[in-house]
């Protein structure tokens, strides 16, 4: 089940990691168990890692399957997910990381932005020259 709760409301990432490690599972094994249980073959260990690092918060579908696979009450996971969302899921800081979801490295184009190339070619035109 769930390791002892701390006085503060638990955030989802550490809770998932503790539950996974308590079972002796890798992120790969957790992803495989989730795929088998849910019938969705495309979940990877990378997504499990993102959840544990709180780069993303799983929605209700995956929270339900996490509860089944990790044998954790769904209510505990839902409360931890809500706490994580309130805290800001992408506020992971450390060396080389900026706090907040709006931070981007200089020079990277995002959705709806241009890559800053000239002559309209970009990487594809460079590769064919």
N, CA, C and O of each residue as an XYZ file, in Angstrom:
516
protein
N       0.837     -1.189      0.000
C       0.000      0.000      0.000
C       0.875      1.243      0.000
O       2.011      1.208     -0.471
N       0.347      2.338      0.527
C       1.031      3.624      0.514
C       1.990      3.724      1.690
O       1.620      3.401      2.819
N       3.225      4.170      1.438
C       4.138      4.445      2.548
C       3.552      5.534      3.444
O       2.668      6.272      3.008
N       4.025      5.650      4.689
C       3.455      6.629      5.622
C       3.394      8.032      5.035
O       4.311      8.479      4.346
N       2.302      8.706      5.322
C       2.086     10.055      4.793
C       2.877     11.076      5.599
O       3.098     10.912      6.799
N       3.294     12.125      4.917
C       3.980     13.220      5.589
C       2.934     14.221      6.066
O       1.780     14.152      5.646
N       3.329     15.168      6.953
C       2.351     16.136      7.445
C       1.780     17.017      6.332
O       0.630     17.447      6.419
N       2.565     17.291      5.291
C       2.074     18.059      4.145
C       1.343     17.134      3.200
O       1.632     15.938      3.159
N       0.385     17.671      2.426
C      -0.270     16.819      1.422
C       0.767     16.314      0.421
O       1.614     17.075     -0.047
N       0.692     15.043      0.105
C       1.655     14.421     -0.805
C       1.481     14.947     -2.217
O       0.363     15.182     -2.676
N       2.602     15.129     -2.897
C       2.549     15.427     -4.318
C       2.657     14.104     -5.067
O       3.195     13.126     -4.547
N       2.150     14.087     -6.268
C       1.989     12.836     -6.998
C       3.316     12.186     -7.391
O       3.461     10.972     -7.250
N       4.269     12.946     -7.870
C       5.524     12.365     -8.350
C       6.224     11.509     -7.310
O       6.491     10.334     -7.564
N       6.531     12.070     -6.139
C       7.185     11.257     -5.111
C       6.332     10.078     -4.647
O       6.867      9.015     -4.334
N       5.027     10.255     -4.602
C       4.137      9.165     -4.201
C       4.215      8.011     -5.197
O       4.315      6.850     -4.800
N       4.168      8.329     -6.484
C       4.273      7.284     -7.503
C       5.613      6.560     -7.416
O       5.671      5.333     -7.502
N       6.679      7.321     -7.247
C       8.011      6.711     -7.167
C       8.113      5.786     -5.947
O       8.649      4.683     -6.048
N       7.598      6.238     -4.799
C       7.647      5.404     -3.593
C       6.854      4.111     -3.783
O       7.321      3.032     -3.416
N       5.672      4.222     -4.348
C       4.839      3.042     -4.560
C       5.472      2.079     -5.559
O       5.424      0.863     -5.376
N       6.055      2.624     -6.600
C       6.717      1.787     -7.613
C       7.920      1.069     -7.007
O       8.099     -0.134     -7.198
N       8.737      1.820     -6.277
C       9.934      1.226     -5.674
C       9.584      0.225     -4.576
O      10.306     -0.751     -4.374
N       8.479      0.461     -3.867
C       8.039     -0.485     -2.837
C       7.708     -1.844     -3.449
O       7.810     -2.872     -2.780
N       7.312     -1.844     -4.716
C       7.023     -3.099     -5.409
C       8.288     -3.669     -6.056
O       8.278     -4.794     -6.556
N       9.362     -2.901     -6.047
C      10.604     -3.351     -6.668
C      10.585     -3.243     -8.177
O      11.328     -3.945     -8.862
N       9.735     -2.363     -8.703
C       9.580     -2.230    -10.143
C      10.409     -1.079    -10.695
O      10.635     -0.071    -10.027
N      10.853     -1.258    -11.927
C      11.476     -0.167    -12.680
C      10.365      0.655    -13.324
O       9.196      0.269    -13.302
N      10.744      1.780    -13.889
C       9.759      2.574    -14.636
C       9.287      1.792    -15.853
O       8.119      1.874    -16.231
N      10.181      1.042    -16.461
C       9.826      0.212    -17.623
C       8.788     -0.834    -17.238
O       7.807     -1.034    -17.955
N       9.001     -1.494    -16.119
C       8.048     -2.516    -15.665
C       6.696     -1.873    -15.344
O       5.647     -2.431    -15.666
N       6.724     -0.703    -14.711
C       5.480     -0.007    -14.384
C       4.718      0.333    -15.655
O       3.504      0.141    -15.723
N       5.420      0.832    -16.656
C       4.776      1.158    -17.933
C       4.190     -0.097    -18.579
O       3.081     -0.061    -19.113
N       4.927     -1.199    -18.533
C       4.437     -2.450    -19.112
C       3.189     -2.944    -18.385
O       2.246     -3.412    -19.022
N       3.178     -2.842    -17.062
C       2.008     -3.261    -16.284
C       0.799     -2.378    -16.611
O      -0.326     -2.866    -16.726
N       1.048     -1.068    -16.758
C      -0.043     -0.153    -17.106
C      -0.589     -0.463    -18.497
O      -1.802     -0.432    -18.707
N       0.293     -0.760    -19.444
C      -0.140     -1.112    -20.799
C      -0.981     -2.380    -20.788
O      -2.029     -2.448    -21.430
N      -0.516     -3.378    -20.055
C      -1.238     -4.648    -20.007
C      -2.614     -4.486    -19.359
O      -3.602     -5.043    -19.839
N      -2.671     -3.732    -18.280
C      -3.938     -3.564    -17.559
C      -4.938     -2.724    -18.351
O      -6.127     -3.037    -18.397
N      -4.439     -1.654    -18.974
C      -5.341     -0.702    -19.638
C      -5.673     -1.081    -21.072
O      -6.680     -0.628    -21.617
N      -4.839     -1.904    -21.684
C      -5.042     -2.233    -23.090
C      -4.521     -1.161    -24.029
O      -4.781     -1.207    -25.231
N      -3.792     -0.199    -23.492
C      -3.191      0.865    -24.297
C      -1.708      0.533    -24.438
O      -0.961      0.648    -23.466
N      -1.268      0.125    -25.625
C       0.108     -0.363    -25.778
C       1.178      0.715    -25.915
O       2.359      0.389    -26.032
N       0.801      1.966    -25.903
C       1.758      3.014    -26.251
C       2.376      3.759    -25.073
O       3.196      4.650    -25.295
N       2.025      3.441    -23.852
C       2.619      4.142    -22.711
C       4.051      3.661    -22.535
O       4.309      2.457    -22.529
N       4.981      4.594    -22.392
C       6.388      4.230    -22.252
C       6.914      4.595    -20.867
O       6.251      5.299    -20.105
N       8.089      4.116    -20.557
C       8.715      4.454    -19.284
C       9.028      5.941    -19.219
O       9.169      6.499    -18.131
N       9.137      6.581    -20.363
C       9.396      8.020    -20.395
C       8.226      8.789    -19.785
O       8.427      9.776    -19.078
N       7.022      8.339    -20.057
C       5.853      9.001    -19.481
C       5.800      8.772    -17.975
O       5.460      9.687    -17.225
N       6.126      7.579    -17.528
C       6.190      7.304    -16.091
C       7.226      8.228    -15.447
O       6.991      8.776    -14.370
N       8.351      8.395    -16.099
C       9.391      9.292    -15.596
C       8.884     10.730    -15.504
O       9.138     11.419    -14.515
N       8.171     11.180    -16.528
C       7.617     12.544    -16.509
C       6.643     12.729    -15.353
O       6.611     13.790    -14.729
N       5.852     11.703    -15.066
C       4.917     11.783    -13.943
C       5.679     11.867    -12.630
O       5.343     12.670    -11.760
N       6.703     11.039    -12.489
C       7.458     11.023    -11.237
C       8.256     12.307    -11.029
O       8.421     12.756     -9.895
N       8.749     12.894    -12.105
C       9.485     14.161    -12.004
C       8.550     15.363    -11.994
O       8.989     16.507    -11.875
N       7.248     15.085    -12.121
C       6.202     16.105    -12.110
C       6.325     17.090    -13.259
O       5.981     18.265    -13.131
N       6.821     16.593    -14.381
C       6.831     17.385    -15.606
C       5.441     17.337    -16.228
O       5.045     18.239    -16.967
N       4.700     16.261    -15.915
C       3.306     16.107    -16.332
C       2.530     15.471    -15.188
O       3.095     14.790    -14.332
N       1.239     15.706    -15.194
C       0.352     15.084    -14.209
C      -0.645     14.229    -14.992
O      -1.340     14.742    -15.869
N      -0.722     12.937    -14.685
C      -1.652     12.086    -15.436
C      -3.095     12.488    -15.180
O      -3.443     12.969    -14.102
N      -3.916     12.284    -16.185
C      -5.341     12.565    -16.059
C      -6.068     11.420    -15.387
O      -5.456     10.455    -14.931
N      -7.368     11.543    -15.336
C      -8.197     10.563    -14.647
C      -8.056      9.144    -15.172
O      -8.082      8.190    -14.394
N      -7.907      8.995    -16.487
C      -7.770      7.657    -17.066
C      -6.565      6.939    -16.477
O      -6.683      5.824    -15.971
N      -5.394      7.593    -16.547
C      -4.172      6.950    -16.058
C      -4.134      6.882    -14.547
O      -3.552      5.948    -13.996
N      -4.738      7.847    -13.852
C      -4.790      7.755    -12.388
C      -5.545      6.492    -11.974
O      -5.146      5.808    -11.031
N      -6.625      6.189    -12.672
C      -7.385      4.977    -12.369
C      -6.563      3.716    -12.559
O      -6.615      2.807    -11.730
N      -5.805      3.655    -13.642
C      -4.981      2.473    -13.894
C      -3.778      2.428    -12.974
O      -3.349      1.341    -12.586
N      -3.224      3.570    -12.615
C      -2.137      3.582    -11.631
C      -2.624      3.029    -10.297
O      -1.902      2.289     -9.629
N      -3.847      3.384     -9.907
C      -4.422      2.881     -8.655
C      -4.525      1.354     -8.699
O      -4.215      0.681     -7.717
N      -4.957      0.816     -9.826
C      -5.109     -0.630     -9.964
C      -3.743     -1.320     -9.940
O      -3.525     -2.265     -9.183
N      -2.836     -0.834    -10.775
C      -1.543     -1.498    -10.950
C      -0.666     -1.380     -9.697
O       0.003     -2.341     -9.318
N      -0.667     -0.213     -9.060
C       0.184     -0.006     -7.880
C      -0.532     -0.364     -6.576
O       0.067     -0.303     -5.502
N      -1.807     -0.734     -6.665
C      -2.611     -1.096     -5.502
C      -2.640      0.047     -4.481
O      -2.337     -0.132     -3.302
N      -3.012      1.211     -4.978
C      -3.113      2.427     -4.169
C      -4.539      2.947     -4.319
O      -5.090      2.900     -5.419
N      -5.147      3.436     -3.254
C      -6.500      3.989     -3.393
C      -6.532      5.137     -4.400
O      -5.685      6.029     -4.372
N      -7.511      5.097     -5.275
C      -7.656      6.136     -6.287
C      -7.783      7.512     -5.639
O      -7.250      8.489     -6.164
N      -8.474      7.602     -4.521
C      -8.641      8.880     -3.837
C      -7.286      9.470     -3.432
O      -7.085     10.680     -3.540
N      -6.364      8.633     -2.971
C      -5.035      9.111     -2.580
C      -4.299      9.685     -3.790
O      -3.658     10.732     -3.695
N      -4.394      8.996     -4.926
C      -3.733      9.482     -6.139
C      -4.391     10.761     -6.652
O      -3.700     11.684     -7.084
N      -5.718     10.819     -6.607
C      -6.434     12.007     -7.084
C      -6.100     13.219     -6.216
O      -5.911     14.319     -6.735
N      -6.028     13.024     -4.909
C      -5.668     14.139     -4.017
C      -4.238     14.591     -4.266
O      -3.961     15.790     -4.286
N      -3.327     13.643     -4.457
C      -1.932     13.989     -4.739
C      -1.814     14.706     -6.081
O      -1.028     15.643     -6.216
N      -2.587     14.275     -7.067
C      -2.568     14.937     -8.377
C      -3.078     16.367     -8.252
O      -2.519     17.284     -8.855
N      -4.140     16.560     -7.468
C      -4.679     17.912     -7.267
C      -3.660     18.797     -6.555
O      -3.498     19.963     -6.914
N      -2.977     18.257     -5.556
C      -1.938     19.011     -4.848
C      -0.818     19.396     -5.800
O      -0.314     20.518     -5.757
N      -0.431     18.464     -6.657
C       0.640     18.715     -7.622
C       0.219     19.785     -8.621
O       1.011     20.664     -8.960
N      -1.010     19.717     -9.090
C      -1.481     20.730    -10.047
C      -1.506     22.112     -9.403
O      -1.114     23.102    -10.022
N      -1.970     22.172     -8.152
C      -1.996     23.469     -7.456
C      -0.587     24.025     -7.274
O      -0.380     25.235     -7.361
N       0.375     23.153     -7.024
C       1.756     23.586     -6.813
C       2.431     23.953     -8.133
O       3.450     24.644     -8.131
N       1.887     23.509     -9.239
C       2.492     23.774    -10.550
C       3.372     22.613    -10.925
O       4.498     22.498    -10.441
N       2.870     21.751    -11.784
C       3.545     20.492    -12.116
C       4.928     20.684    -12.692
O       5.768     19.795    -12.550
N       5.202     21.795    -13.332
C       6.502     21.956    -13.985
C       7.464     22.802    -13.160
O       8.489     23.241    -13.682
N       7.168     23.035    -11.911
C       8.058     23.842    -11.081
C       9.173     23.016    -10.464
O       9.461     23.133     -9.273
N       9.792     22.188    -11.277
C      10.925     21.407    -10.823
C      12.161     22.256    -11.073
O      12.434     22.648    -12.208
N      12.903     22.538    -10.020
C      14.086     23.378    -10.180
C      15.321     22.585     -9.811
O      15.245     21.570     -9.118
N      16.421     23.046    -10.267
C      17.692     22.416     -9.989
C      18.697     22.937    -10.984
O      18.386     23.839    -11.763
N      19.903     22.385    -10.976
C      20.921     22.850    -11.914
C      20.442     22.747    -13.356
O      20.030     21.677    -13.804
N      20.495     23.833    -14.064
C      20.133     23.836    -15.470
C      18.644     23.870    -15.741
O      18.230     23.759    -16.895
N      17.823     24.021    -14.708
C      16.374     24.067    -14.920
C      15.833     25.373    -14.393
O      16.257     25.864    -13.347
N      14.902     25.924    -15.121
C      14.251     27.161    -14.690
C      12.895     26.822    -14.097
O      12.243     25.879    -14.545
N      12.469     27.569    -13.107
C      11.148     27.347    -12.507
C      10.079     27.923    -13.422
O      10.305     28.922    -14.106
N       8.931     27.296    -13.429
C       7.801     27.809    -14.210
C       7.680     27.123    -15.542
O       8.658     26.604    -16.081
N       6.482     27.121    -16.070
C       6.240     26.399    -17.314
C       6.555     27.240    -18.540
O       6.640     26.693    -19.639
N       6.731     28.546    -18.395
C       6.961     29.390    -19.547
C       8.417     29.489    -19.954
O       8.725     30.112    -20.969
N       9.311     28.899    -19.200
C      10.738     29.020    -19.488
C      11.104     28.171    -20.697
O      10.693     27.015    -20.801
N      11.873     28.747    -21.603
C      12.380     28.031    -22.773
C      13.843     28.392    -22.949
O      14.290     29.473    -22.567
N      14.565     27.470    -23.528
C      15.936     27.791    -23.866
C      15.935     28.733    -25.055
O      15.089     28.630    -25.944
N      16.887     29.650    -25.062
C      16.985     30.609    -26.162
C      17.226     29.862    -27.470
O      17.998     28.905    -27.516
N      16.569     30.301    -28.516
C      16.791     29.747    -29.831
C      15.888     28.585    -30.189
O      15.924     28.120    -31.328
N      15.088     28.103    -29.271
C      14.186     26.995    -29.592
C      12.834     27.536    -30.019
O      12.252     28.392    -29.353
N      12.355     27.034    -31.115
C      11.051     27.467    -31.598
C       9.964     26.626    -30.955
O      10.112     25.413    -30.804
N       8.897     27.261    -30.586
C       7.759     26.554    -30.009
C       6.612     26.536    -30.996
O       6.768     26.964    -32.140
N       5.471     26.049    -30.570
C       4.316     26.008    -31.466
C       3.963     27.401    -31.978
O       3.864     28.348    -31.198
N       3.778     27.520    -33.264
C       3.394     28.794    -33.847
C       4.542     29.789    -33.992
O       4.323     30.952    -34.329
N       5.750     29.333    -33.739
C       6.907     30.221    -33.866
C       7.778     29.746    -35.016
O       7.744     28.574    -35.394
N       8.548     30.653    -35.561
C       9.471     30.252    -36.619
C      10.784     29.846    -36.000
O      11.104     30.251    -34.883
N      11.533     29.060    -36.707
C      12.812     28.576    -36.202
C      13.928     29.576    -36.342
O      15.051     29.303    -35.919
N      13.657     30.728    -36.922
C      14.693     31.742    -37.060
C      15.605     31.506    -38.243
O      16.671     32.118    -38.315
N      15.232     30.647    -39.172
C      16.081     30.388    -40.325
C      15.851     31.470    -41.370
O      14.798     32.106    -41.411
N      16.831     31.657    -42.189
C      16.692     32.619    -43.277
C      16.437     31.865    -44.568
O      16.672     30.658    -44.635
N      15.970     32.540    -45.572
C      15.679     31.992    -46.884
C      14.606     30.907    -46.840
O      14.437     30.171    -47.813
N      13.872     30.796    -45.716
C      12.721     29.888    -45.640
C      13.046     28.417    -45.771
O      12.136     27.608    -45.953
N      14.298     28.043    -45.686
C      14.650     26.649    -45.926
C      14.628     25.765    -44.706
O      14.060     24.674    -44.757
N      15.208     26.179    -43.638
C      15.275     25.353    -42.441
C      16.143     24.140    -42.665
O      16.946     24.112    -43.597
N      15.994     23.156    -41.838
C      16.840     21.959    -41.870
C      16.607     21.139    -43.131
O      17.549     20.564    -43.678
N      15.363     21.078    -43.600
C      15.071     20.256    -44.776
C      15.799     20.784    -45.996
O      16.383     20.009    -46.753
N      15.774     22.107    -46.199
C      16.449     22.692    -47.361
C      17.963     22.514    -47.246
O      18.637     22.299    -48.253
N      18.501     22.602    -46.031
C      19.933     22.445    -45.833
C      20.347     21.026    -46.206
O      21.399     20.823    -46.812
N      19.527     20.047    -45.846
C      19.865     18.662    -46.105
C      19.823     18.316    -47.594
O      20.490     17.375    -48.026
N      19.046     19.069    -48.385
C      18.928     18.744    -49.802
C      19.851     19.570    -50.684
O      19.892     19.360    -51.897
N      20.584     20.493    -50.108
C      21.470     21.336    -50.932
C      22.694     20.612    -51.368
O      23.534     21.183    -52.064
